[in-house]
Amino acid sequence: MPEEMTHTTLSRQLKTLEEEGLIVRIEYQQIPPKVEYQLSEIGEKFRNVLSVLEMWGNEYIEYLNKVKKSQHLMSAK
């Protein structure tokens, strides 16, 4: 499983997504600075794919947890 994401990694990935046109960055001129991101028009069209991928990912995590638990029980015997 991936480790916790660092601020640098997150910033790099957001910049790449923005450059690729999948997200839009909204900057607010205030103190402290505020930035928000949202899916672009083409990014919105990808939302269904992301939803299905999320469902699969959650099912796969459950599967891995069951396998790990099963292996732990078998090694305890």
Steps between C-alpha positions, in 0.01 A plus 500: 500500500627851427643704781350827614518766230733793561411862425762502222355191334146636522607836353684328215203277417253789512723705269519211254123452504455872438751497212320202348169691517325262740464749785466876538687694769313788665712749695346738753687823569478501878711455809570220571512389134228262391496268198228262390490243223210365301460265209511668160233431240699209358583389855128484582454258212751273674303501829318171424832325438634635830190377686534147360873501573427608859250215545751249362775640723284466811409141407866419438600640840234279662635203305858570612388531861320163480804333344727649764267388780476150350879473471538620860252236624675223303845597633368499856416128477 
